[in-house]
Amino acid sequence: MNTAPLVSVVTPFYNTEAYLAECIESVLGQTYQNWEYILVNNCSTDRSPEIAQRYVEKDQRLRLLHNEQFLTQVRNYNHALRQISPQSKYCKIVQADDWIFPECIAQMVAVAESNPSVGIVSAYRLAGREVKNVGLPYTSKIVTGRDLCRMQLLDGCFFFGSPTSILLRAEIMRSREPFYSENRYHEDTESCYEILQTWDFGFVHQILTFKRTDNESITSRIRDWDPWLLDKFIIINQYGQLYLDPAEYQRTFKRMEDIYYGCLAHSVLKRKGKEYWEYHEKGLATVGYKLSLAKLIKYICWEGFDICLNPKMTAVRMLRLLGTDERGPY
């Protein structure tokens, strides 16, 4: 009799025939064996459904579901998560263009099972050729949710990664309806901040997941719009006062506001198009923030002055502020 807890693995997909087989194979290759695998086809028009069907026919732990109508990405993820077994103790999304290393589920479940207060487990991840989610001391395997979020807000670390990077307790997923907010820009990050108000955070100091960076995706299409800059500004607005004391919040918010407006001013000077500004205005509206034209003009003047005096140092300063990660210095 298998006494290991059941893990529900979920892969929503849409037109990912180039990557889907590799994703599925990575789940089939797990050393951990007590899992179910739910594949949700979001009205794909390529060969993705046929690829998934071939695997379903070979392993009864796999289920393939077909959406009757096309859903937005977040709605599709929420729909897919609702399909997990009521018996599952843990839930893991594996995005269709990513994959997981063989020990991924076993290592993450072991951390969660070691402490019932842990709601989210993450690990190092490989994004293209770069290792991400770094910064926790090696001795830190269990961190209180509050301490973890404070570390991210104050020090600029980032340990959540993408949905592929984490394992969730299924009871948490079931308690949130919908699991991901459907009116947010970075709903996966925000869900973690919300969960960690009442749960602890577990971390495996091994590379357990792989995120593709050379593929066409929603994220890649908006990369030139500074999405991670907006993400950080939204997170400070939304969760800074929840995890930081008033003085810490004021300092952190002011620093982030300086960075944000400085980058926006730089974008004005680079003549970013209408779509760029609409993207930021809509994102800020999700947390009730409105851009200040007076502040923006002030920062445009400062940026223009800096560029004229020392263009090289201005470029170096912007890179240091933003970092080289797809989520900035996180």
C-alpha positions as CSV (number, residue, x, y, z in Angstrom):
1,M,0.0,0.0,0.0
2,N,1.4,3.4,-1.0
3,T,1.4,5.7,2.0
4,A,3.1,8.6,0.2
5,P,0.8,11.6,-0.1
6,L,-0.9,12.1,-3.5
7,V,0.5,15.0,-5.5
8,S,-1.7,16.6,-8.3
9,V,0.5,17.8,-11.2
10,V,-1.3,20.2,-13.5
11,T,-0.2,21.4,-17.0
12,P,-2.5,23.8,-18.8
13,F,-1.4,24.2,-22.4
14,Y,-2.2,26.1,-25.6
15,N,-0.2,25.6,-28.8
16,T,2.9,24.2,-27.2
17,E,3.7,21.3,-29.5
18,A,7.4,22.2,-29.6
19,Y,7.8,21.7,-25.8
20,L,4.9,19.7,-24.5
21,A,6.5,16.2,-24.8
22,E,9.6,17.3,-22.9
23,C,7.4,18.7,-20.2
24,I,5.3,15.5,-19.9
25,E,8.4,13.3,-19.9
26,S,9.9,15.3,-17.0
27,V,6.8,14.5,-14.9
28,L,6.9,10.8,-16.0
29,G,10.5,10.7,-15.0
30,Q,10.0,11.7,-11.3
31,T,11.5,9.5,-8.7
32,Y,8.3,10.2,-6.6
33,Q,5.5,8.0,-7.9
34,N,2.3,8.8,-6.1
35,W,1.0,11.5,-8.4
36,E,-1.8,12.2,-10.8
37,Y,-1.2,14.4,-13.9
38,I,-3.9,16.6,-15.3
39,L,-3.3,18.1,-18.8
40,V,-5.8,20.8,-19.9
41,N,-6.0,21.7,-23.5
42,N,-7.1,25.3,-24.0
43,C,-8.5,25.0,-27.6
44,S,-5.1,24.4,-29.2
45,T,-4.9,24.5,-33.0
46,D,-1.6,22.7,-33.3
47,R,-0.6,19.1,-32.5
48,S,-0.4,19.6,-28.7
49,P,-3.7,17.6,-28.0
50,E,-2.4,14.6,-30.1
51,I,0.9,14.7,-28.2
52,A,-0.8,14.7,-24.9
53,Q,-3.2,12.0,-25.9
54,R,-0.4,9.6,-26.8
55,Y,0.9,9.8,-23.2
56,V,-2.5,9.5,-21.7
57,E,-3.0,6.2,-23.5
58,K,0.1,4.8,-21.9
59,D,-0.3,5.8,-18.3
60,Q,-3.6,5.8,-16.3
61,R,-2.3,8.5,-13.9
62,L,-2.7,11.0,-16.8
63,R,-5.9,12.8,-17.6
64,L,-6.5,15.0,-20.7
65,L,-9.3,17.6,-20.5
66,H,-10.4,19.8,-23.4
67,N,-11.9,23.3,-22.8
68,E,-15.1,23.9,-24.7
69,Q,-14.1,27.5,-25.2
70,F,-10.8,29.4,-25.2
71,L,-9.9,30.9,-21.8
72,T,-7.5,33.6,-20.9
73,Q,-4.3,32.3,-19.4
74,V,-5.2,33.1,-15.7
75,R,-8.8,31.8,-16.1
76,N,-7.4,28.6,-17.7
77,Y,-5.0,28.1,-14.8
78,N,-7.8,28.5,-12.3
79,H,-10.0,26.1,-14.3
80,A,-7.2,23.5,-14.5
81,L,-6.5,23.7,-10.7
82,R,-10.2,23.0,-10.0
83,Q,-9.8,19.6,-11.7
84,I,-7.4,18.1,-9.1
85,S,-8.4,15.0,-7.0
86,P,-10.1,15.7,-3.7
87,Q,-7.6,13.2,-2.2
88,S,-4.5,15.1,-3.2
89,K,-2.4,16.7,-0.4
90,Y,-0.1,18.7,-2.7
91,C,-0.5,20.5,-6.0
92,K,2.2,21.4,-8.5
93,I,1.8,23.4,-11.8
94,V,4.3,22.5,-14.5
95,Q,3.9,25.0,-17.3
96,A,3.8,23.5,-20.7
97,D,7.1,25.1,-22.0
98,D,9.0,24.3,-18.7
99,W,10.1,21.0,-17.2
100,I,11.2,19.6,-13.8
101,F,14.2,17.6,-12.7
102,P,13.7,14.0,-11.6
103,E,14.0,14.7,-7.8
104,C,11.7,17.7,-7.9
105,I,8.5,16.4,-6.4
106,A,10.2,14.1,-3.9
107,Q,12.5,16.8,-2.5
108,M,9.6,19.4,-2.3
109,V,7.2,16.9,-0.7
110,A,9.9,15.9,1.9
111,V,10.3,19.6,3.0
112,A,6.5,20.1,3.2
113,E,6.0,16.8,5.1
114,S,8.7,17.8,7.6
115,N,6.7,20.7,8.8
116,P,2.9,21.0,8.6
117,S,3.1,24.8,8.8
118,V,4.8,25.0,5.4
119,G,2.3,26.1,2.7
120,I,4.7,26.8,-0.2
121,V,7.9,25.0,-1.2
122,S,10.3,26.5,-3.7
123,A,13.9,25.7,-4.9
124,Y,16.6,27.0,-7.1
125,R,15.5,27.2,-10.7
126,L,17.3,27.2,-14.0
127,A,16.1,30.0,-16.2
128,G,17.8,29.5,-19.5
129,R,21.4,29.3,-18.4
130,E,21.1,31.2,-15.2
131,V,20.3,30.0,-11.7
132,K,17.6,31.9,-10.0
133,N,15.8,32.1,-6.6
134,V,19.1,32.5,-4.9
135,G,19.9,34.3,-1.7
136,L,18.6,32.2,1.2
137,P,21.4,30.9,3.6
138,Y,21.9,27.2,3.1
139,T,20.8,26.5,6.6
140,S,17.4,28.2,5.9
141,K,15.1,25.4,4.8
142,I,12.0,26.6,6.7
143,V,11.3,30.3,7.0
144,T,8.3,32.0,8.4
145,G,6.0,33.5,5.8
146,R,6.4,37.0,7.4
147,D,10.2,36.8,7.4
148,L,10.4,35.6,3.9
149,C,8.2,38.4,2.5
150,R,10.1,41.0,4.5
151,M,13.4,39.7,3.1
152,Q,12.0,40.1,-0.4
153,L,10.6,43.5,0.2
154,L,13.6,44.9,2.0
155,D,16.5,43.2,0.3
156,G,15.3,42.7,-3.2
157,C,15.5,38.9,-3.1
158,F,13.0,36.8,-5.0
159,F,12.3,33.1,-4.1
160,F,8.9,32.3,-5.6
161,G,10.0,32.1,-9.2
162,S,7.3,31.1,-11.7
163,P,4.3,28.8,-11.1
164,T,6.5,25.9,-12.2
165,S,9.0,26.7,-9.3
166,I,6.7,25.9,-6.4
167,L,4.7,23.2,-4.7
168,L,1.5,24.1,-2.8
169,R,-0.5,22.4,-0.2
170,A,-3.7,21.5,-1.9
171,E,-5.9,22.7,0.9
172,I,-4.6,26.2,0.3
173,M,-5.4,26.0,-3.4
174,R,-8.9,24.8,-2.5
175,S,-9.5,27.5,0.0
176,R,-9.0,30.3,-2.6
177,E,-11.7,30.7,-5.2
178,P,-10.4,31.6,-7.7
179,F,-6.9,30.6,-6.7
180,Y,-5.3,33.3,-8.9
181,S,-6.9,36.8,-9.0
182,E,-8.0,37.3,-12.5
183,N,-7.6,41.1,-12.6
184,R,-3.9,41.3,-11.7
185,Y,-0.8,41.5,-13.8
186,H,1.4,39.2,-11.7
187,E,-1.2,37.1,-10.0
188,D,1.2,34.2,-9.2
189,T,3.5,36.5,-7.1
190,E,0.6,38.2,-5.4
191,S,-0.9,34.8,-4.4
192,C,2.3,33.9,-2.6
193,Y,2.4,37.1,-0.6
194,E,-1.2,36.5,0.4
195,I,-0.7,32.8,1.4
196,L,2.4,33.6,3.4
197,Q,0.4,35.8,5.8
198,T,-0.6,32.6,7.5
199,W,1.7,29.9,6.2
200,D,5.5,29.2,6.4
201,F,7.8,28.9,3.4
202,G,10.0,25.8,2.6
203,F,13.1,25.8,0.4
204,V,15.2,23.1,-1.3
205,H,18.7,24.1,-1.9
206,Q,18.9,22.3,-5.3
207,I,18.0,23.2,-8.8
208,L,14.7,21.4,-9.3
209,T,12.9,23.2,-12.2
210,F,13.8,24.6,-15.6
211,K,12.2,27.7,-17.2
212,R,12.6,28.2,-20.9
213,T,13.6,31.8,-21.8
214,D,14.0,31.5,-25.6
215,N,10.4,30.7,-26.5
216,E,7.5,33.0,-27.5
217,S,5.2,33.6,-24.6
218,I,3.0,36.2,-23.0
219,T,6.0,37.2,-20.8
220,S,8.4,37.5,-23.8
221,R,5.9,39.6,-25.7
222,I,5.8,42.3,-23.0
223,R,9.5,42.1,-22.0
224,D,10.2,45.5,-23.6
225,W,7.5,47.1,-21.4
226,D,9.5,46.7,-18.1
227,P,7.0,44.3,-16.6
228,W,9.1,43.3,-13.6
229,L,9.7,47.0,-12.7
230,L,5.9,47.4,-12.6
231,D,5.6,44.2,-10.7
232,K,8.0,45.4,-7.9
233,F,6.2,48.7,-7.6
234,I,2.8,47.0,-7.4
235,I,4.0,44.6,-4.7
236,I,5.4,47.4,-2.6
237,N,2.1,49.2,-2.9
238,Q,0.0,46.2,-2.3
239,Y,1.9,44.3,0.5
240,G,4.5,46.7,1.9
241,Q,2.3,48.0,4.7
242,L,1.2,44.4,5.5
243,Y,4.8,43.1,6.2
244,L,6.8,46.2,7.0
245,D,6.6,48.7,9.9
246,P,5.6,52.3,8.9
247,A,9.2,53.6,8.8
248,E,10.4,50.6,6.8
249,Y,7.5,51.0,4.4
250,Q,8.1,54.7,3.8
251,R,11.8,54.2,3.1
252,T,11.2,51.2,0.8
253,F,8.3,52.8,-1.0
254,K,10.3,56.0,-1.6
255,R,13.3,54.1,-3.0
256,M,11.1,52.0,-5.3
257,E,9.2,55.1,-6.4
258,D,12.5,56.8,-7.3
259,I,13.5,53.8,-9.3
260,Y,10.1,53.5,-11.0
261,Y,9.8,57.1,-12.0
262,G,13.4,57.2,-13.1
263,C,12.9,54.2,-15.4
264,L,9.6,55.7,-16.8
265,A,11.5,59.0,-17.5
266,H,14.1,57.0,-19.3
267,S,11.4,55.4,-21.3
268,V,10.0,58.8,-22.3
269,L,13.4,59.8,-23.6
270,K,13.6,56.5,-25.5
271,R,10.2,57.3,-27.0
272,K,8.5,54.1,-25.9
273,G,5.1,53.7,-27.6
274,K,1.5,54.0,-26.6
275,E,1.2,50.3,-25.6
276,Y,4.0,50.7,-23.1
277,W,2.1,53.5,-21.2
278,E,-1.2,51.7,-21.4
279,Y,0.3,48.6,-19.9
280,H,1.7,50.6,-16.9
281,E,-1.5,52.6,-16.4
282,K,-3.7,49.5,-16.4
283,G,-1.3,47.7,-14.0
284,L,-1.1,50.6,-11.6
285,A,-4.9,50.8,-11.6
286,T,-5.2,47.3,-10.2
287,V,-3.8,48.7,-6.9
288,G,-5.5,52.1,-7.1
289,Y,-2.4,54.0,-8.0
290,K,-2.4,56.8,-10.6
291,L,0.8,58.2,-12.2
292,S,1.7,61.7,-11.3
293,L,2.5,63.8,-14.3
294,A,4.3,66.4,-12.2
295,K,6.6,63.7,-10.7
296,L,7.2,62.2,-14.1
297,I,8.2,65.6,-15.6
298,K,10.6,66.1,-12.6
299,Y,12.3,62.8,-13.3
300,I,12.5,63.4,-17.0
301,C,14.4,66.6,-16.3
302,W,16.8,64.7,-14.0
303,E,17.3,61.8,-16.4
304,G,17.9,64.2,-19.3
305,F,20.4,66.1,-17.3
306,D,22.2,62.9,-16.2
307,I,22.3,61.6,-19.8
308,C,23.8,64.8,-21.1
309,L,26.5,65.0,-18.4
310,N,27.4,61.3,-18.2
311,P,25.6,58.9,-20.4
312,K,27.8,55.9,-19.5
313,M,27.2,56.3,-15.7
314,T,23.5,56.7,-16.3
315,A,23.3,53.4,-18.2
316,V,25.4,51.6,-15.4
317,R,23.1,53.1,-12.7
318,M,20.0,51.9,-14.4
319,L,21.4,48.4,-14.8
320,R,22.3,48.2,-11.1
321,L,18.9,49.4,-10.1
322,L,17.0,47.0,-12.3
323,G,19.4,44.1,-12.1
324,T,19.7,41.5,-14.9
325,D,17.0,39.0,-13.8
326,E,13.7,39.0,-15.7
327,R,12.3,40.3,-12.4
328,G,14.9,42.9,-11.8
329,P,17.2,42.5,-8.7
330,Y,14.9,39.7,-7.4
